[in-house]
Amino acid sequence: MRTAYHHQPRTLANAAGPCPSDICLEADEEPPGRGTCIPLSIRPSAEPPEIKHRALMADPSQLRGRFRRLYYPGITARQWNDWQWQVAHRVRRVDQLQRFIDLSLDEQMAVDCLETKLPLGITPYYMSLLVGQSEDYPLRRTMVPTMGEFLKMPGEADDPLGEDAQSPVPGLVHRYPDRVLLLALDFCSAYCRYCTRSRVVGHGRLVFNRQRLENALEYIRRNPAIRDVLISGGDPLTLSDGRLDWLLTRLRQIPHVEIIRIGTKISAVLPQRVTPQLVRMLRHHHPLFLSLHFTHPDECTPESARACRRLADAGIPLGSQTVLLKGINDSVEILRALMHRLLHMRVRPYYLYQCDPISGSAHFRTPVAKGLEIIEGLRGHTSGYAVPTYVIDAPGGGGKIPITPDYNMGREADAVVLRNYEGKCFRYPDAL
């Protein structure tokens, strides 16, 4: 079997710098928080990592405060809780990453080779969840690159879902008859290593450009069958309040657009972004739905719960989307814990995705049989609200296809034979 290692020139996507232009405030916009971006010259202290790790692990309930005081001395809690400060101080280079964790050889080699592939990006908040954890810790594996990303296996592709072929105008994907995917920008505050759009995000080629977005909006206007618009990217909630309000307002001016959805991982990687100001703005655009990306129960922190509470209190329905990942969340116990915590945070489990066959994803992908095993381990063993729909997004642009365990055992005379969660069979009268 032949594999390919990708090696391309480094781009500005990996260079350290201030907040990207597509998320910084415009001159006439009010700041979403009271803090301001802090110069990137402020760096964590050089205290030996093993000392810090012991201190951080001593009291997990106060992890963030200890982390801030140890790694960012002089930074106040107010600055830490300013989402723009968090974005400006993302970990983006190997020397920054080494301040917090001892890299394995595999991780070191991968970070050195990233170049034009999906860049490194981890918020200080999310990094506080990784400190003191081993290289096989689930959250660390989702954010820190490994050399598996550079192995392209048979059946993998940079655009496995065929989005580029279903894009009538730049930044818009029209796959289903009554709904479209609108890519607002290619920036995320943190980059998941299994990202379906790793070919697009993080390289600054799809910025918030009003002319490009007007072209997409015009396409929606000309197609009255479109009733549902999903805004994604990148992460739309990394836009300033003013820019996001502009886009939502323009969509609301199209009479046949009934529903607007926003796909985001902010609640897991940057919960500070969910400010009272943001929530007040969002509630003006109902009916509005948010699809939140959670991967593991350890992401369900008090900060994430507070962010979800603010959104839910504003009347915004919250659903979760989780990707099934090998060695990270591929067990009934882990996913049941995640779904239960999400429900407690007023987030309804929605989709469990089979990991898309993007280039370099083999080390993340489980067999489909594993996903079916997990769904069967949830169905009937916990409340139905806690059971997501297991789907495969069909390669080539076929859309989401639900995959379920086989509970229909066939027919006997005038009845359907069904198997329940305990493996017992029952007859349901069903005359033809």
SULJODA-V951605 format. One record per residue. N is the residue number from 1. D_FIRST is the distance of its C-alpha to the first C-alpha in Angstrom with 1 decimal. Layout:
# SULJODA-V951605
n->{N N}
d_first->{D_FIRST D_FIRST}
This chain:
# SULJODA-V951605
n->{1 2 3 4 5 6 7 8 9 10 11 12 13 14 15 16 17 18 19 20 21 22 23 24 25 26 27 28 29 30 31 32 33 34 35 36 37 38 39 40 41 42 43 44 45 46 47 48 49 50 51 52 53 54 55 56 57 58 59 60 61 62 63 64 65 66 67 68 69 70 71 72 73 74 75 76 77 78 79 80 81 82 83 84 85 86 87 88 89 90 91 92 93 94 95 96 97 98 99 100 101 102 103 104 105 106 107 108 109 110 111 112 113 114 115 116 117 118 119 120 121 122 123 124 125 126 127 128 129 130 131 132 133 134 135 136 137 138 139 140 141 142 143 144 145 146 147 148 149 150 151 152 153 154 155 156 157 158 159 160 161 162 163 164 165 166 167 168 169 170 171 172 173 174 175 176 177 178 179 180 181 182 183 184 185 186 187 188 189 190 191 192 193 194 195 196 197 198 199 200 201 202 203 204 205 206 207 208 209 210 211 212 213 214 215 216 217 218 219 220 221 222 223 224 225 226 227 228 229 230 231 232 233 234 235 236 237 238 239 240 241 242 243 244 245 246 247 248 249 250 251 252 253 254 255 256 257 258 259 260 261 262 263 264 265 266 267 268 269 270 271 272 273 274 275 276 277 278 279 280 281 282 283 284 285 286 287 288 289 290 291 292 293 294 295 296 297 298 299 300 301 302 303 304 305 306 307 308 309 310 311 312 313 314 315 316 317 318 319 320 321 322 323 324 325 326 327 328 329 330 331 332 333 334 335 336 337 338 339 340 341 342 343 344 345 346 347 348 349 350 351 352 353 354 355 356 357 358 359 360 361 362 363 364 365 366 367 368 369 370 371 372 373 374 375 376 377 378 379 380 381 382 383 384 385 386 387 388 389 390 391 392 393 394 395 396 397 398 399 400 401 402 403 404 405 406 407 408 409 410 411 412 413 414 415 416 417 418 419 420 421 422 423 424 425 426 427 428 429 430 431 432}
d_first->{0.0 3.8 6.6 10.2 13.3 16.4 19.6 22.8 26.5 28.4 30.7 33.9 32.2 31.6 35.0 37.7 40.7 43.2 42.7 40.8 43.3 42.2 43.3 46.4 49.7 51.6 55.1 56.8 54.7 55.8 53.5 51.7 52.6 55.4 53.2 51.8 48.7 49.1 48.1 44.7 46.5 47.2 44.6 44.2 46.3 45.0 46.0 43.6 40.9 41.6 45.2 44.3 41.8 44.5 46.9 44.6 43.7 47.4 48.2 45.3 47.9 48.9 45.4 45.6 49.1 48.2 45.0 47.0 49.8 47.6 45.1 47.2 50.8 53.3 51.4 53.5 52.4 53.5 51.1 48.3 48.9 48.9 45.7 45.9 46.2 43.0 41.1 42.6 41.5 37.9 35.6 33.5 32.8 31.5 35.0 36.3 33.7 34.4 38.0 37.2 34.3 32.8 29.3 26.6 24.5 21.6 24.0 25.7 22.7 21.7 25.3 25.6 22.6 23.6 25.4 25.1 22.9 24.8 27.6 29.0 32.1 33.9 37.6 40.0 40.8 37.2 36.7 39.6 37.6 34.9 37.2 37.4 34.2 31.2 27.8 26.7 29.7 28.7 30.5 29.2 25.6 26.4 28.0 26.7 23.3 20.5 17.4 15.3 16.8 14.9 11.3 10.7 8.5 8.6 12.3 13.6 16.3 19.1 21.6 20.2 23.8 24.9 27.8 28.2 28.7 31.4 33.3 36.6 37.8 36.1 35.5 36.2 33.9 35.7 33.6 36.2 39.6 41.9 39.9 38.1 36.0 37.7 35.9 38.7 36.9 33.5 34.9 34.4 36.3 33.1 29.5 27.3 23.8 22.5 24.7 24.0 25.7 24.2 23.9 27.7 29.4 30.7 30.9 34.5 33.8 35.2 38.5 41.5 43.2 46.1 45.9 42.3 43.2 46.3 44.2 42.2 45.4 46.9 44.1 44.8 48.5 48.0 46.0 48.5 46.0 44.2 45.9 43.3 41.7 39.0 39.1 35.9 34.0 33.5 36.3 39.6 41.7 41.0 43.4 47.0 49.4 51.0 47.9 46.7 50.2 50.3 47.2 48.2 51.7 50.4 48.4 51.4 53.5 51.5 53.4 50.7 48.3 49.2 46.6 44.8 41.9 40.4 37.0 37.0 35.8 39.0 40.5 37.8 37.2 40.5 43.2 45.9 45.2 46.9 50.4 53.6 53.9 50.4 51.3 54.7 53.1 50.5 53.1 54.8 51.9 51.8 50.3 47.4 44.4 42.0 38.4 37.6 34.2 34.3 31.3 33.0 36.6 37.0 37.1 40.3 42.7 46.4 45.7 43.3 45.8 48.5 46.6 45.9 49.5 50.7 48.6 49.6 53.2 53.1 52.4 48.7 46.6 43.5 40.3 37.1 33.5 30.9 27.1 25.6 23.5 21.7 23.9 26.4 28.4 26.6 29.6 32.8 34.9 33.5 33.5 36.9 38.3 36.9 38.4 41.7 42.0 41.3 44.0 46.3 45.6 46.5 43.0 42.0 38.4 37.0 33.3 30.4 27.3 23.9 21.8 20.7 17.1 17.8 15.4 14.7 16.2 13.7 15.9 18.9 18.2 19.6 19.4 22.2 23.9 24.6 26.4 28.5 29.4 30.7 32.7 34.2 35.1 36.9 38.6 42.0 41.6 42.5 44.4 42.9 43.1 40.5 37.9 35.7 34.2 30.5 28.8 25.5 25.8 24.3 21.6 23.2 26.6 27.7 29.4 29.7 29.6 31.2 29.5 32.0 32.4 34.1 37.8 39.1 39.5 41.1 44.7 47.6 50.6 51.7 49.6 46.0 44.6 43.0 41.3 42.2 40.6 42.1 40.7 44.1 44.7 47.4 48.9 49.7 52.3 50.8 53.0 51.5}
